[in-house]
């Protein structure tokens, strides 16, 4: 369900968004939706996967500090939820609970993108020491 790909830089932001949505659509009910989606963009092939994992550590509803990326997170979440996969693949309007982006600069000739799909049972706990 999770995937890393090296897109052509000419695909740009629209190509990234399409890649994410196609990945979720292809996953269907396998990741036990509703999912949380972490997206890593840039760096190297390996770094993009680490960025996607790091993105999953954010809290549901926490937007990227970059307003442009925050808007893209919301747009991609809406597109994913319009797929109609729904909870456990039974249909509905909640296929994903949230989408988080983390980005790094990369070489001009590459556009590594990683999508890490986490099931609804993803757990988060905090402690203040």
N, CA, C and O of each residue as an XYZ file, in Angstrom:
516
protein
N       0.810     -1.181      0.000
C       0.000      0.000      0.000
C       0.859      1.253      0.000
O       0.575      2.200     -0.733
N       1.902      1.266      0.811
C       2.826      2.393      0.786
C       3.710      2.245     -0.445
O       3.908      1.144     -0.959
N       4.236      3.374     -0.906
C       5.018      3.310     -2.135
C       5.944      4.512     -2.247
O       5.625      5.609     -1.788
N       7.100      4.283     -2.868
C       8.047      5.347     -3.184
C       8.234      5.340     -4.693
O       8.356      4.279     -5.305
N       8.256      6.521     -5.289
C       8.462      6.608     -6.729
C       9.307      7.838     -7.036
O       9.317      8.809     -6.279
N      10.006      7.778     -8.149
C      10.786      8.912     -8.616
C      10.015      9.527     -9.776
O      10.073      9.034    -10.902
N       9.297     10.601     -9.493
C       8.519     11.268    -10.528
C       9.428     12.152    -11.364
O      10.529     12.511    -10.945
N       8.957     12.491    -12.535
C       9.656     13.458    -13.365
C       9.369     14.844    -12.797
O       8.216     15.149    -12.490
N      10.389     15.692    -12.650
C      10.138     17.034    -12.120
C       9.081     17.802    -12.912
O       8.415     18.679    -12.362
N       8.919     17.482    -14.199
C       7.918     18.178    -15.009
C       6.489     17.850    -14.569
O       5.558     18.569    -14.932
N       6.299     16.773    -13.792
C       4.960     16.429    -13.297
C       4.492     17.411    -12.232
O       3.292     17.625    -12.064
N       5.431     18.004    -11.520
C       5.116     19.052    -10.559
C       4.132     18.649     -9.479
O       3.945     17.468     -9.187
N       3.509     19.655     -8.895
C       2.592     19.448     -7.780
C       1.377     18.621     -8.187
O       0.910     17.780     -7.419
N       0.867     18.857     -9.388
C      -0.302     18.089     -9.844
C       0.035     16.608     -9.960
O      -0.782     15.754     -9.615
N       1.227     16.305    -10.441
C       1.662     14.913    -10.534
C       1.791     14.264     -9.168
O       1.455     13.092     -8.996
N       2.280     15.028     -8.192
C       2.399     14.521     -6.824
C       1.021     14.200     -6.263
O       0.804     13.125     -5.703
N       0.092     15.139     -6.418
C      -1.270     14.923     -5.899
C      -1.921     13.709     -6.555
O      -2.551     12.897     -5.878
N      -1.767     13.586     -7.868
C      -2.348     12.446     -8.579
C      -1.731     11.125     -8.120
O      -2.436     10.129     -7.960
N      -0.416     11.120     -7.910
C       0.276      9.915     -7.442
C      -0.280      9.460     -6.094
O      -0.523      8.270     -5.890
N      -0.481     10.398     -5.180
C      -1.001     10.065     -3.849
C      -2.406      9.483     -3.954
O      -2.690      8.432     -3.379
N      -3.270     10.154     -4.675
C      -4.666      9.709     -4.780
C      -4.751      8.350     -5.478
O      -5.519      7.487     -5.054
N      -3.968      8.153     -6.545
C      -3.959      6.849     -7.232
C      -3.478      5.737     -6.304
O      -3.980      4.614     -6.351
N      -2.500      6.063     -5.460
C      -1.963      5.069     -4.526
C      -3.038      4.626     -3.537
O      -3.180      3.435     -3.261
N      -3.790      5.582     -3.008
C      -4.852      5.255     -2.052
C      -5.961      4.481     -2.753
O      -6.500      3.520     -2.204
N      -6.297      4.901     -3.960
C      -7.341      4.206     -4.716
C      -6.939      2.755     -4.986
O      -7.759      1.847     -4.853
N      -5.675      2.538     -5.366
C      -5.192      1.185     -5.648
C      -5.157      0.324     -4.386
O      -5.314     -0.894     -4.459
N      -4.954      0.952     -3.238
C      -4.902      0.218     -1.968
C      -6.276     -0.269     -1.542
O      -6.398     -1.295     -0.873
N      -7.313      0.470     -1.931
C      -8.680      0.080     -1.592
C      -8.875     -0.138     -0.106
O      -8.528      0.717      0.708
N      -9.436     -1.292      0.244
C      -9.721     -1.587      1.652
C      -8.545     -2.246      2.369
O      -8.618     -2.469      3.577
N      -7.467     -2.562      1.658
C      -6.343     -3.291      2.257
C      -5.701     -2.625      3.471
O      -5.342     -3.332      4.412
N      -5.537     -1.297      3.499
C      -4.900     -0.707      4.686
C      -5.869     -0.445      5.842
O      -5.542      0.306      6.761
N      -7.049     -1.053      5.806
C      -8.053     -0.887      6.876
C      -8.425      0.574      7.094
O      -8.197      1.109      8.179
N      -8.992      1.230      6.083
C      -9.377      2.624      6.261
C     -10.432      2.790      7.346
O     -11.156      1.846      7.662
N     -10.521      3.979      7.914
C      -9.898      5.223      7.458
C      -8.412      5.277      7.808
O      -7.994      4.901      8.904
N      -7.644      5.746      6.860
C      -6.193      5.780      6.984
C      -5.700      7.159      7.402
O      -6.446      8.138      7.423
N      -4.422      7.194      7.731
C      -3.682      8.443      7.868
C      -2.566      8.329      6.839
O      -1.884      7.306      6.779
N      -2.373      9.364      6.031
C      -1.431      9.301      4.925
C      -0.273     10.262      5.177
O      -0.471     11.465      5.347
N       0.932      9.712      5.198
C       2.143     10.516      5.308
C       2.800     10.601      3.949
O       2.953      9.588      3.266
N       3.189     11.797      3.549
C       3.804     12.005      2.238
C       5.156     12.679      2.431
O       5.259     13.716      3.086
N       6.187     12.077      1.855
C       7.523     12.664      1.867
C       7.895     13.071      0.459
O       7.795     12.270     -0.471
N       8.323     14.303      0.297
C       8.672     14.827     -1.023
C      10.074     15.405     -0.949
O      10.385     16.199     -0.062
N      10.923     14.993     -1.899
C      12.251     15.569     -1.986
C      13.308     14.739     -1.295
O      13.092     13.578     -0.948
N      14.468     15.368     -1.103
C      15.604     14.645     -0.556
C      16.103     13.653     -1.590
O      16.278     13.988     -2.762
N      16.327     12.445     -1.144
C      16.702     11.348     -2.029
C      15.577     10.322     -2.003
O      14.584     10.499     -1.298
N      15.732      9.266     -2.764
C      14.752      8.184     -2.766
C      14.506      7.690     -1.335
O      13.363      7.516     -0.913
N      15.605      7.466     -0.598
C      15.502      6.965      0.769
C      14.946      8.018      1.722
O      14.115      7.712      2.577
N      15.400      9.246      1.575
C      14.957     10.323      2.474
C      13.464     10.585      2.326
O      12.796     10.908      3.308
N      12.936     10.451      1.121
C      11.503     10.691      0.946
C      10.693      9.691      1.769
O       9.652     10.049      2.321
N      11.155      8.447      1.858
C      10.460      7.444      2.677
C      10.530      7.814      4.159
O       9.544      7.669      4.881
N      11.677      8.286      4.607
C      11.808      8.718      6.006
C      10.925      9.930      6.295
O      10.329     10.028      7.368
N      10.843     10.848      5.339
C       9.977     12.018      5.512
C       8.511     11.602      5.635
O       7.767     12.162      6.439
N       8.104     10.621      4.835
C       6.716     10.146      4.893
C       6.418      9.539      6.260
O       5.341      9.754      6.816
N       7.373      8.782      6.802
C       7.201      8.216      8.151
C       7.128      9.333      9.190
O       6.284      9.306     10.086
N       8.017     10.311      9.061
C       8.022     11.437     10.000
C       6.688     12.181      9.951
O       6.177     12.614     10.984
N       6.132     12.327      8.763
C       4.861     13.038      8.612
C       3.759     12.378      9.432
O       2.855     13.058      9.917
N       3.827     11.066      9.589
C       2.795     10.343     10.337
C       2.836     10.611     11.837
O       1.921     10.216     12.560
N       3.881     11.275     12.310
C       3.962     11.566     13.748
C       3.161     12.806     14.135
O       3.012     13.105     15.320
N       2.651     13.520     13.151
C       1.850     14.708     13.456
C       0.464     14.314     13.940
O      -0.019     13.220     13.649
N      -0.163     15.204     14.674
C      -1.504     14.957     15.208
C      -2.556     15.198     14.131
O      -2.391     16.061     13.269
N      -3.633     14.429     14.191
C      -4.753     14.621     13.276
C      -5.215     16.076     13.374
O      -5.429     16.599     14.467
N      -5.362     16.714     12.221
C      -5.805     18.102     12.185
C      -4.681     19.120     12.240
O      -4.918     20.311     12.033
N      -3.464     18.675     12.516
C      -2.314     19.587     12.576
C      -1.823     19.844     11.156
O      -1.379     18.922     10.471
N      -1.903     21.074     10.723
C      -1.519     21.422      9.361
C      -0.034     21.764      9.279
O       0.593     22.149     10.266
N       0.499     21.613      8.090
C       1.875     21.982      7.806
C       2.040     23.477      8.069
O       1.145     24.256      7.738
N       3.166     23.897      8.658
C       3.358     25.331      8.923
C       3.425     26.195      7.662
O       3.170     27.398      7.723
N       3.762     25.596      6.532
C       3.768     26.321      5.261
C       2.328     26.388      4.750
O       1.735     25.347      4.464
N       1.750     27.590      4.629
C       0.346     27.708      4.232
C       0.015     27.051      2.889
O      -1.076     26.508      2.718
N       0.953     27.100      1.937
C       0.704     26.471      0.638
C       0.613     24.955      0.780
O      -0.274     24.324      0.206
N       1.537     24.374      1.549
C       1.494     22.926      1.759
C       0.277     22.527      2.577
O      -0.320     21.477      2.338
N      -0.092     23.358      3.537
C      -1.286     23.078      4.343
C      -2.519     23.001      3.447
O      -3.373     22.133      3.630
N      -2.608     23.904      2.488
C      -3.747     23.896      1.562
C      -3.739     22.642      0.690
O      -4.795     22.082      0.395
N      -2.549     22.202      0.280
C      -2.453     20.990     -0.536
C      -2.830     19.762      0.297
O      -3.481     18.851     -0.214
N      -2.433     19.726      1.559
C      -2.825     18.616      2.440
C      -4.348     18.488      2.490
O      -4.895     17.391      2.379
N      -5.013     19.612      2.657
C      -6.481     19.613      2.733
C      -7.084     19.181      1.397
O      -8.026     18.389      1.365
N      -6.543     19.699      0.298
C      -7.059     19.339     -1.029
C      -6.922     17.841     -1.292
O      -7.862     17.202     -1.765
N      -5.751     17.283     -0.986
C      -5.528     15.852     -1.223
C      -6.438     15.016     -0.322
O      -6.977     14.001     -0.763
N      -6.613     15.430      0.924
C      -7.527     14.722      1.828
C      -8.940     14.697      1.246
O      -9.602     13.659      1.262
N      -9.398     15.828      0.737
C     -10.737     15.893      0.141
C     -10.847     14.983     -1.082
O     -11.860     14.309     -1.266
N      -9.805     14.964     -1.917
C      -9.819     14.094     -3.099
C      -9.850     12.620     -2.702
O     -10.558     11.820     -3.314
N      -9.081     12.269     -1.679
C      -9.069     10.877     -1.206
C     -10.444     10.495     -0.677
O     -10.948      9.413     -0.977
N     -11.046     11.368      0.101
C     -12.350     11.044      0.680
C     -13.455     10.981     -0.366
O     -14.472     10.321     -0.152
N     -13.267     11.662     -1.499
C     -14.241     11.570     -2.598
C     -14.160     10.236     -3.341
O     -15.035      9.924     -4.148
N     -13.112      9.446     -3.074
C     -13.001      8.133     -3.715
C     -14.134      7.209     -3.288
O     -14.507      6.296     -4.023
N     -14.682      7.450     -2.093
C     -15.816      6.658     -1.632
C     -15.463      5.281     -1.091
O     -16.348      4.441     -0.928
N     -14.193      5.033     -0.809
C     -13.787      3.733     -0.263
C     -14.398      3.541      1.122
O     -14.953      2.485      1.425
N     -14.291      4.563      1.953
C     -14.934      4.553      3.261
C     -14.297      3.615      4.274
O     -13.352      2.893      3.954
N     -14.818      3.629      5.497
C     -14.279      2.785      6.570
C     -14.305      1.302      6.192
O     -15.329      0.769      5.765
N     -13.162      0.658      6.360
C     -12.977     -0.769      6.079
C     -13.354     -1.151      4.648
O     -13.533     -2.330      4.342
N     -13.475     -0.150      3.772
C     -13.777     -0.409      2.372
C     -15.246     -0.638      2.074
O     -15.595     -1.083      0.981
N     -16.116     -0.338      3.036
C     -17.553     -0.552      2.845
C     -18.259      0.633      2.199
O     -19.484      0.627      2.074
N     -17.513      1.639      1.791
C     -18.103      2.817      1.171
C     -18.353      3.907      2.189
O     -18.539      3.641      3.376
N     -18.354      5.117      1.718
C     -18.599      6.245      2.602
C     -17.685      7.404      2.285
O     -16.918      7.372      1.323
N     -17.779      8.416      3.101
C     -17.063      9.666      2.831
C     -15.791      9.832      3.647
O     -15.112     10.850      3.513
N     -15.448      8.865      4.487
C     -14.224      8.983      5.287
C     -13.287      7.833      4.948
O     -13.299      6.787      5.598
N     -12.482      8.044      3.929
C     -11.468      7.065      3.544
C     -10.173      7.350      4.282
O      -9.453      6.422      4.651
N      -9.866      8.631      4.503
C      -8.680      9.028      5.265
C      -9.064     10.053      6.316
O      -9.941     10.892      6.109
N      -8.383      9.962      7.449
C      -8.603     10.924      8.528
C      -7.774     12.181      8.322
O      -8.197     13.279      8.684
N      -6.588     12.016      7.735
C      -5.748     13.186      7.483
C      -4.628     12.828      6.522
O      -4.322     11.655      6.303
N      -4.022     13.861      5.953
C      -2.879     13.746      5.052
C      -1.840     14.750      5.522
O      -2.150     15.919      5.747
N      -0.602     14.284      5.667
C       0.483     15.142      6.143
C       1.638     15.127      5.146
O       2.040     14.064      4.674
N       2.166     16.297      4.829
C       3.299     16.437      3.919
C       4.536     16.870      4.698
O       4.457     17.715      5.590
N       5.674     16.285      4.354
C       6.985     16.755      4.797
C       7.842     16.870      3.546
O       7.824     15.978      2.698
N       8.593     17.961      3.426
C       9.371     18.188      2.208
C      10.814     18.556      2.522
O      11.125     19.085      3.589
N      11.689     18.258      1.557
C      13.098     18.639      1.582
C      13.490     19.033      0.164
O      12.846     18.611     -0.797
N      14.528     19.830      0.027
C      15.025     20.120     -1.319
C      15.576     18.841     -1.958
O      15.980     17.911     -1.260
N      15.586     18.810     -3.284
C      16.166     17.656     -3.977
C      16.865     18.135     -5.248
O      16.760     19.299     -5.635
N      17.569     17.219     -5.877
C      18.264     17.522     -7.120
C      17.249     17.945     -8.176
O      16.142     17.409     -8.226
N      17.618     18.890     -9.008
C      16.699     19.449     -9.998
C      16.185     18.405    -10.998
O      15.127     18.591    -11.599
N      16.928     17.314    -11.176
C      16.535     16.297    -12.158
C      15.705     15.167    -11.553
O      15.406     14.183    -12.229
N      15.334     15.306    -10.281
C      14.570     14.223     -9.648
C      13.419     14.794     -8.828
O      13.430     15.962     -8.440
N      12.436     13.952     -8.576
C      11.314     14.336     -7.722
C      10.841     13.092     -6.954
O       9.818     12.494     -7.286
N      11.617     12.715     -5.910
C      11.216     11.539     -5.141
C       9.984     11.838     -4.288
O       9.912     12.862     -3.608
N       9.018     10.919     -4.339
C       7.790     11.059     -3.556
C       7.497      9.717     -2.897
O       7.488      8.679     -3.558
N       7.258      9.748     -1.595
C       6.885      8.543     -0.850
C       5.519      8.754     -0.225
O       5.227      9.818      0.320
N       4.687      7.727     -0.310
C       3.373      7.741      0.326
C       3.369      6.606      1.336
O       3.520      5.442      0.965
N       3.198      6.937      2.605
C       3.132      5.928      3.654
C       1.710      5.896      4.181
O       1.218      6.886      4.723
N       1.050      4.754      4.022
C      -0.350      4.611      4.404
C      -0.412      3.897      5.748
O       0.057      2.768      5.887
N      -0.991      4.562      6.722
C      -1.110      4.021      8.072
C      -2.574      3.700      8.340
O      -3.452      4.505      8.030
N      -2.840      2.541      8.910
C      -4.229      2.164      9.177
C      -4.819      3.009     10.306
O      -4.102      3.725     11.005
N      -6.124      2.913     10.465
C      -6.829      3.720     11.468
C      -6.365      3.413     12.886
O      -6.593      4.216     13.790
N      -5.723      2.280     13.099
C      -5.285      1.901     14.441
C      -3.956      2.553     14.824
O      -3.403      2.265     15.886
N      -3.449      3.425     13.965
C      -2.223      4.148     14.290
C      -2.405      4.850     15.624
O      -3.338      5.632     15.809
N      -1.520      4.565     16.530
C      -1.675      5.107     17.880
C      -0.623      6.160     18.162
O       0.499      6.089     17.661
N      -0.993      7.118     18.957
C      -0.115      8.236     19.283
C      -0.221      8.495     20.776
O      -1.317      8.555     21.334
N       0.899      8.644     21.398
C       0.890      8.916     22.829
C       1.973      9.937     23.128
O       3.040      9.928     22.514
N       1.693     10.805     24.065
C       2.664     11.811     24.471
C       2.859     11.764     25.968
O       1.965     11.373     26.719
N       4.038     12.168     26.387
C       4.320     12.292     27.815
C       5.167     13.534     28.017
O       6.077     13.810     27.236
N       4.871     14.266     29.046
C       5.666     15.442     29.388
C       6.526     15.066     30.582
O       6.017     14.684     31.635
N       7.831     15.178     30.405
C       8.768     14.825     31.477
C       9.250     16.057     32.198
O      10.045     15.955     33.132
